[in-house]
Amino acid sequence: MLLKLTEIFHGDIIMSMKDQRKSIIVRMKPEILEKLGKLAEREYRSINGEIEYLVSQAVCGAAGGAYEAEFFDSAKAFIWDGAARELIPMRATDPVTLADLKRYEEEKQVVVDNTRAFLRGLPAQNVLLYGDRGTGKSSTVHALVNEFAADGLRLIEVKKRDIITLPRLMNAISQDDGLKFIIFIDDLSFVEGQDNYSELKAVLEGSALHLGNVLIYATTNRRHLIRENFSERTNDMHENDMRQEQLSLSDRFGIVVTFVNPSKTEFADILRSILADRGITLPEEELSLRAEQFCLEKGGRSPRGAKQLAGIIEAELGLK
């Protein structure tokens, strides 16, 4: 029997039975009705993503409507405006280089090697950079485009809210002109039932990434990309479903690189290296004391903190 949802009124669902041209009223518990509403919203978003792709194909054609190579000569990094469905060149970008990022040599090398393979047309993976705040995850991605822009690498930053428009973006960069694109999603995390993580899953395994000129790099501070609503922790089955959702999304990143905060000694080493790049040398006892005092005030250690402290020291010396 084919049922169609036609109206919701005070917790009653009125359905029409197409084959019998009748209506029935089904009374449901509020919690069940709420779950049905969330499911409907999730399915709507998923279908909307498919519509985006079909519209882009119908309007632009298989390759028509894609940006010409000359457009990407204007910048090495771009922002995707999902509302306007257009790429915006970033005229001023973070000048950070891989050499500026102290420590984390093994972690950086994994990402660099994957990017080099990508540029050479070898098998390469989508990358998830996971770890503590301020450890250089985003800076590593920005440093890649500064390092390899001359080799045809371009960076496109996509906000989480614009993930649903990724099919349109894929079509816009589908020209086979030798350029390679990293789609960068920073600070990736989702709330169960409220965000479009299903669309990202679809893109990560979709045919667009098999064109060979697109990879997705994302950063996150969360061990679990999908954050569970406490109110929905109802039973073991639900928790198992959540684990499966989390794993299925993470599994679509072929490489996961973990960045952790430095130890006391490592923080001092990072600070010393940054100061050395700026032509500054401090006595070891003073450096260690300043480093530890700063970390106590900040409530933790990170490479970002070491860079901040180096700036403070440089300014103090410059004012003397």
C-alpha positions in Angstrom: 0.0 0.0 0.0 1.5 3.3 -1.1 1.1 6.1 1.5 1.9 9.7 1.0 2.5 12.2 3.9 0.2 15.1 3.2 -0.2 16.9 6.5 0.9 17.0 10.1 -1.5 18.5 12.7 -1.1 18.4 16.5 0.8 15.1 16.3 -1.6 13.5 13.9 -0.2 12.4 10.5 -2.8 12.5 7.7 -1.9 10.2 4.9 -3.7 9.6 1.6 -3.8 6.1 0.1 -3.4 6.6 -3.6 -4.8 3.2 -4.6 -8.0 3.7 -2.6 -8.3 7.5 -2.7 -9.0 7.6 1.0 -7.4 9.3 4.0 -6.5 8.0 7.4 -5.2 9.6 10.6 -2.3 7.9 12.4 -1.7 9.0 15.9 2.0 8.8 16.9 4.0 9.5 20.0 5.8 12.9 19.9 9.3 11.3 20.0 8.5 9.1 17.0 7.1 12.1 15.1 10.3 14.0 15.9 12.5 11.3 14.6 10.4 11.0 11.4 10.8 14.8 10.9 14.6 14.5 11.2 14.7 11.6 8.8 12.6 13.5 6.3 15.0 16.5 6.6 18.1 14.4 6.2 16.6 12.7 3.1 15.6 16.1 1.7 19.2 17.3 2.0 20.5 14.2 0.3 18.1 14.6 -2.6 18.9 18.3 -2.8 22.6 17.4 -3.3 21.7 15.1 -6.2 19.5 17.9 -7.7 22.5 20.3 -7.5 24.6 17.9 -9.6 21.9 17.2 -12.1 21.2 20.9 -12.5 24.9 21.7 -13.0 25.1 19.0 -15.7 21.9 20.1 -17.4 22.8 23.8 -17.5 26.5 23.5 -18.1 26.8 20.2 -19.9 29.4 17.6 -19.2 32.4 20.0 -19.4 30.8 23.3 -20.4 30.5 25.9 -17.7 33.7 24.9 -16.1 36.2 27.6 -15.3 38.9 28.1 -17.9 42.5 27.6 -16.9 43.2 31.3 -17.2 40.9 32.0 -14.3 43.1 30.0 -12.0 46.1 32.1 -13.0 44.6 34.9 -10.9 45.4 33.2 -7.6 46.6 30.0 -6.0 43.8 29.8 -3.4 40.1 30.3 -3.8 36.9 30.4 -1.6 33.8 28.6 -2.9 30.7 30.7 -2.3 28.0 28.1 -2.1 25.1 30.6 -2.1 26.3 32.3 -5.3 27.7 29.1 -6.8 31.0 30.8 -7.7 34.7 30.7 -6.9 36.3 33.8 -5.4 40.0 34.3 -5.8 42.0 35.0 -2.6 44.4 37.8 -3.5 46.1 37.7 -0.1 46.8 34.3 1.4 48.8 32.9 4.4 52.5 33.0 3.3 53.4 30.1 5.6 55.9 27.6 4.2 56.6 24.0 5.3 59.9 25.1 6.8 58.0 27.6 9.0 56.2 24.7 10.7 58.5 23.4 13.3 58.5 19.8 14.5 55.8 17.3 13.2 58.2 16.2 10.4 56.8 12.8 10.0 53.2 14.0 10.0 54.0 16.7 7.4 55.9 14.3 5.2 52.9 11.9 4.9 50.8 14.8 3.6 53.6 16.1 1.3 54.2 12.7 -0.2 50.5 12.2 -0.9 50.3 15.6 -2.5 53.3 14.9 -4.7 51.8 11.7 -5.8 48.6 13.5 -6.6 50.5 16.1 -8.8 52.3 13.3 -10.7 49.1 11.5 -11.5 49.8 8.6 -9.1 47.2 7.1 -6.7 46.6 9.6 -3.9 44.1 9.7 -1.0 41.7 12.1 0.6 43.4 13.3 3.9 42.0 13.9 7.3 44.3 15.9 9.6 43.2 15.3 13.2 44.5 16.6 16.5 44.8 19.3 19.1 44.1 22.9 18.4 47.0 25.0 17.3 49.2 22.2 16.2 49.5 23.3 12.6 46.9 21.2 10.8 45.4 24.1 8.7 48.8 25.7 8.3 50.2 22.5 6.8 47.5 22.5 4.1 48.1 26.2 3.3 51.8 25.6 3.1 51.2 22.9 0.5 49.7 25.3 -2.0 52.6 27.8 -1.4 55.0 24.9 -2.0 53.4 23.4 -5.1 51.4 26.3 -6.8 54.0 26.4 -9.6 53.3 22.7 -10.2 49.7 23.4 -10.9 48.2 22.9 -7.4 45.3 25.1 -6.4 43.4 25.3 -3.1 39.7 25.7 -2.7 38.3 26.4 0.7 34.8 25.2 1.3 32.7 26.1 4.4 30.9 23.2 6.1 27.5 24.8 5.3 28.4 24.7 1.6 29.1 21.0 1.4 25.7 20.4 -0.2 26.8 22.4 -3.2 30.0 20.4 -3.8 28.6 18.7 -6.9 28.3 22.1 -8.6 31.8 22.9 -7.6 33.1 19.6 -9.0 31.5 20.4 -12.3 33.0 23.9 -12.3 36.6 22.5 -12.0 36.1 19.5 -14.3 38.2 20.9 -17.2 41.2 18.7 -18.0 43.7 21.5 -18.1 46.5 20.0 -16.1 45.6 21.7 -12.8 45.1 19.8 -9.6 42.7 21.0 -6.9 42.6 20.4 -3.1 39.2 21.1 -1.7 39.9 22.2 1.9 37.3 21.9 4.7 38.6 23.3 7.9 37.4 22.3 11.4 35.2 19.5 10.2 32.6 18.1 12.6 28.9 17.4 12.4 25.9 17.2 14.8 23.8 14.1 14.4 20.6 14.8 12.5 21.4 18.4 11.9 24.2 18.6 9.4 24.8 17.2 5.9 27.5 14.7 6.6 25.7 12.2 4.4 26.4 14.6 1.4 30.2 14.6 2.2 30.2 10.8 2.4 28.5 10.7 -1.0 31.1 13.2 -2.5 34.0 11.3 -1.0 33.0 8.1 -2.7 31.4 9.7 -5.8 32.5 9.6 -9.4 33.7 13.3 -9.3 36.8 12.4 -7.3 37.7 9.8 -9.9 38.4 12.5 -12.5 41.9 12.6 -11.1 42.2 16.3 -10.5 40.4 16.7 -7.1 41.2 15.6 -3.6 39.6 16.6 -0.3 41.7 17.6 2.7 40.0 18.3 6.0 41.0 19.1 9.5 39.2 18.4 12.8 39.8 18.6 16.5 37.3 15.9 17.2 38.0 12.2 17.5 34.5 11.5 16.3 33.5 13.6 13.3 29.8 13.2 14.1 28.8 14.7 17.5 26.0 12.9 19.1 23.1 14.7 20.7 22.8 13.7 24.3 19.1 13.6 24.1 19.3 10.9 21.4 21.3 8.4 23.4 18.4 6.1 23.9 19.6 2.6 23.5 22.5 0.3 22.5 21.2 0.0 18.9 21.3 3.8 18.5 24.9 4.0 19.9 26.0 1.2 17.5 24.4 3.1 14.6 26.3 6.2 15.6 29.6 4.3 15.7 28.9 2.9 12.3 28.2 6.4 10.9 31.4 7.8 12.4 33.5 5.0 11.0 31.9 5.1 7.6 32.7 8.8 7.2 36.2 8.5 8.6 36.9 5.5 6.4 36.4 7.6 3.3 39.6 9.4 4.1 42.4 7.1 2.9 45.0 8.9 5.1 44.4 10.1 8.7 47.3 12.1 10.2 47.3 12.9 13.9 48.8 16.0 15.4 49.3 16.1 19.2 50.4 19.0 21.5 54.1 19.1 22.2 55.8 18.2 25.5 57.6 20.8 27.7 60.9 20.1 26.0 59.4 20.0 22.5 57.6 23.4 23.1 61.0 24.9 24.1 62.6 23.4 20.9 59.8 24.9 18.7 60.2 28.3 20.4 64.0 28.2 20.0 63.7 27.4 16.3 61.2 30.2 15.6 63.4 32.7 17.4 66.4 31.5 15.4 64.6 32.1 12.1 64.1 35.7 13.4 67.7 36.1 14.3 67.0 36.0 18.1 68.9 34.0 20.6 68.0 33.8 24.3 70.0 32.2 27.1 68.6 28.7 27.8 67.5 29.4 31.3 65.6 32.5 30.2 64.0 30.7 27.3 62.9 27.8 29.4 61.5 30.1 32.1 59.6 32.3 29.6 58.2 29.2 27.8 56.9 27.6 31.0 55.4 30.8 32.3 53.6 31.4 29.0 52.2 27.9 28.9 50.9 28.1 32.4 49.1 31.3 31.6 47.7 29.9 28.4 46.7 26.6 30.0 48.6 24.4 27.5 51.3 24.0 24.9 51.0 24.3 21.2 53.1 25.4 18.2 50.6 28.3 17.8 51.4 29.4 21.3 55.2 29.1 20.6 54.7 31.4 17.6 52.7 33.9 19.7 55.4 33.9 22.4 58.1 34.4 19.8 56.2 37.5 18.5 56.0 38.9 22.0 59.7 38.4 22.6 60.6 40.0 19.3 58.4 43.0 20.0 60.0 43.4 23.5 63.5 43.4 22.1 62.5 45.8 19.3 61.2 48.3 21.8 64.3 48.4 23.9 
